Amino acid sequence: MVKSNINKFNGWIILDKQQGITSRQAVTKISNFLGVEKIGHGGTLDPLATGVLPIAIGEATKFISFIQNKNKKYSFTIKWGETTDTDDIEGKVLEKSNIRPNKDQINKTLISFIGKIYQKPPIYSAIKIDGKRSYTLARNNVAIEHKPRQIEIFEISLKKIVNNDIAEFEVICGKGTYIRALARDIAQKLNTKGHVIKLRRHFVGNFKEKDTIFIDFFEEIIHSPSILNKIQPIEKVLDDIPALFLTEIEARKLRQGQKFKLSSLKFCNDFIIKYPNYQKFEKIFTIINNKIIAIIEITDGFVKPKRVINFY
């Protein structure tokens, strides 16, 4: 375990998650190693999956919901001819089909998946039903039927037909998209069966593969400098909402829960010029000396703190 005071760090570790470990296991191992209690991840990756897994440390945990709502890019590989109970290679085969789609059929079908569509989540998922995880109920042979949910697919493409049984894809999608379910539905629309045998996430919002650090959790030693030197700032997840600059005195009042007139702030005019339509944003963040102070709302011309950041 790291001996130094890690609690002074607040930000994001962008993990390149390896195959064979759950997102929760990755978080727990980092938490134990660094001695951090306030920690969580921004968007589950299946044990099969690899790639970008944002892990929030300290005050960054207050912004996990922000990263979960970001768009994501995945590459995935479908094996045709079999469906499994988990919709991936780790599950039990349920049905088989001799039908194999060709390139033209696949490309034509993919067009129908672009835009806002409805998707039924896999039964092996982390969705809670009456307080219990769906995958726990499924493992206990409890009958589960999820209702379809609306998701959004921005781009999807066939990258390569490996052979008659296997094809590779890429997708950019919105929040709540299950790639295993997407693969299942593509196969179904092609009048065959299919499941995911490989899955990688390439980005989550502003967090990309170039930001990641790889930790081999199957090795006993984790080298702390490589972790701590790549912590990303909290505000990197707030790229799509306005930033209001404050003075030291204004920041102190905001931290104390006070509200004040927007027009009374020193940098009010700069803010309005840069964000003339700021009223349409539900959330705005305030900064001083390149450090985030709080998430605020501006109502009837008054600035009110909604979530204050407490740096150590």
N, C-alpha and C positions, 0 to 999 in steps of 0.2 A: 504493500500500500504506500502511496505517496505520503511523505512526512510533512510537506509544506502545507500551508493553509490554502487549500483549493477553493474555499468558500469565497475568496476574493474574485474568483472568476465567474463571470456571467456571460453566457453566450451559447454558441452552437458547435458541437462536434459533428462534422459531416462524415459519417462512417460509410465505408464501402463494405457493406455487409457480405460476409461469405456465405456460401451454401451450407445448410445443415444446422443452422442455429436460428432460433426465433428472435424476433425483434425485442421481445421482453427479456430474453436471456442476454442479449447484447447489452441492453441498458443495465441490467443487474450486475453484470461483470464489470462494466465501467464504473458503476456506482460503488461497488465493493473495492475496486482497485484505487479509485481516487478519494474514497471516503466522502462521497457526496450523497446527501439525502434528497435534495431537490433536483430531480432528474426525470426525464421522460422522453419519449420519442414522438416524432411528428409523422405518423403514417406507417401502418404496419406493412412489413414485407413477410411473405410466407417463408418457411424454412427452406423451401426449394429456391427461392429468389435470391439474387445478388443485387448489389448496387447501392444507390444513394439512400441513406437512412439518416435524416437529421435527428440529432440527440440534443435536447435542451438541458442546459446546466444552470442552476440558480434561478435568477429572475427571468431567464429566457423561458422557463416553464409556463409563465403567464401568457406566452404567445404561441403555445402549441396549436391552438385552434386556428391561428392565422396560417401556419404552414400546412395544416391539413386541408385547407381550402384552396391551396394553390394547384395549378395545372401540373401534370406529370407526363414524362415520356418513358415509354417502355419498349423493349424489344422482347419478343416471345416466339416460341417455336411450338407449333401444333403437330401432334401425331394423329393422322387420320385413322379411322376404322375402329376406335374403341372409346367408350365413355367410361369414366370412373366415378366413384361416389364423392371424391374430393375435387373432381375436374382437373386433376393433375396426375403426374406420374407416380405420386406416393399413395394413390388410392387403389381401391379394389375395382377390378373391371366389372362393369354392370351389363353393358351391351356391346355388340360388335356389328360392323357393317363392311361389306365388300366394296362399297362405292368409294372411288377416289376422284376428287375434283381436279380439273385441269386449270391452267393459268387463267384463261379467259373467264371461266366460271367463277373463280375466286375473285378476280378483279371486279367483275360485275356485281357480285354479292357484297363486296366491301363498301361500295357506294351507298348501299342502303343503311349502313351503320354510322354514317357521318351525320352529325347534328345532335339534337336532343332526342334521345331514345329511352325506352324503358328496359330495365334489366332486372332479372330476379337473382338476388345474391346467392352464392353457393351455400349449401347447408353447413359445410365446414367453413365457418367464418366466425369473426369475433363479435358479431351482432348479438346483443342481449335480448333474451326472451324471458320475461318474468324474472329478471335478475340473474339468469344463467346464460353463459355463452352458448351460441348456437353449436359450435364444434363439440362442446361437452355433451350437449343433448344428443347430437348425432352419434357420438361414440357410445352412448348408452342406449342406442337404438330407439330413441324417442322420435316419433314422426314429426317432421318440420316442414312447413310450407311458408316460405317468405313471400311477401307481396312485392310485385315489381316496383322498382324505384327509378325515378328519372335521372339519367346521367347525360353527359355531353361528350361526344367524340369530335375533336377538332380535325385531326388528320389520322388516317390509317392506310397502310400500304403493305403490299406483298413485296418482300425484299428478295426472297430466293426460294425456289423449289429445290430442296436438297435431293429428294428422290420421290418416288411414287407415294410414299407414306408420310413424308415430313416436309413442312413448309415453314419459312421464317417470316415474321411480320414486325412492323413498327407502328406505334400508336402514340398520339398526344391526346390526353383526355383530361376531363375535369374531375372534381372531387367525387368520391364514392364509387368510382369505377372498379369493378373486379375483373382483372384480366382473365382469370380462369373461367369466369362466366361468359366473358366476351368470346373466348375461344370456343366454348361449348355452343354458344348461340350461332357463331359463324358456321361451325360444322353442321348444326341442325338445319340452317338455312340452305346449306349445300346438299341436303338430303343424305347426310352421312353422320358419323360419330367422330368425336375428337376430344383431345385433352392436351393440356400444356405439359411439355417435357423440359422446357427451359424458359427462364424469365429473368430479365434484368431491368432495373430502373436507372434511367440515365440522368434525369433531373427532377427536382421538386421545386417549383418556383425559381428563385434565384440561385438555389444550391445545385451545383453541377458536379460532374465527375472530377473536374479539376480541383474542386474544393475538398475532396474526400481524403480520408486517411484509412489505410487498411490495417486492421489488427487481426492477427491470427489467434482466435480464441482457443484454438486447440493446442497452442503453445503455453507453457506455464508463465512465461515472463512477458509483461507488456511494458514497453519502454515509454515512460511518461513524457519526456521532452517532445517526442513526435506527436503526442496527443495535445499537449498544452500549447505548443507553438502554432497550432492550426485552428484555434478557437475563433469562430466567426462572430462578429458583433450582433447583438440582439436586433438592432434596427434593420439588418439585411432582409428580414422577412416583411418589412413594412414599406417596401419599395413602391407599392401602388396606392399609398394613402398620403395626404399632405403632411408636411412638417412645419411646425411653428417654432421659431426661435424665441428663447426667453432670456432675460437678464438673470443674474444671481438672485436678486430680491424677488422677482416674479416667480422663479423656480421654487424658492423657499416657501412662498405663500401657497403655491400649488401643492407642494408636498404636505402642507398642513391642512389640506382639504378646502382651502378658500376658493371662492369663485370671484371673477372680476370681469369688467367690461373688456371686450376685445379691443375696442378703440383706445383703451388706456395703455395698451402694451407698446413698448418701444419699437418693436419690429412689425407692428400691425399693418402698416401700409405695404411693406415688402411682401408680407404674407398674402394680402388681398390681391396685389398685382400679379403674384406668381400663381395664385389659386383663386381666380375670380368666381369660380363655381364651387367654392368650398362647402356651401350649404348642402350640397347633394351627398356629401360624405358622412356616413354615420360615425366614423372614427377618424381622429386626427392625432398625431403624436407630437409631443413637444421635446425639444432638445436644447442643450446648453453645452458648449465645448465638445461638440460631437458625441455627447452622451444622451441617451434617451432618458427623459424625466417621467413622462406619464402618457397614457392614452387619455384624450379629452374629448368632450363634445362641445359644440358651440350652439347654444340655443338662445334665441331672442337677443343676440348680441353679447351673451355672457359665456365666458370660458369656464367649464366645470370639469374637474378631474374625474375620470371614470376608473382608472387603474394606475396607481402610483408605483414606480419602480424604486426599490430600496437596494441600492448598491452598498456593498460592505466596505 
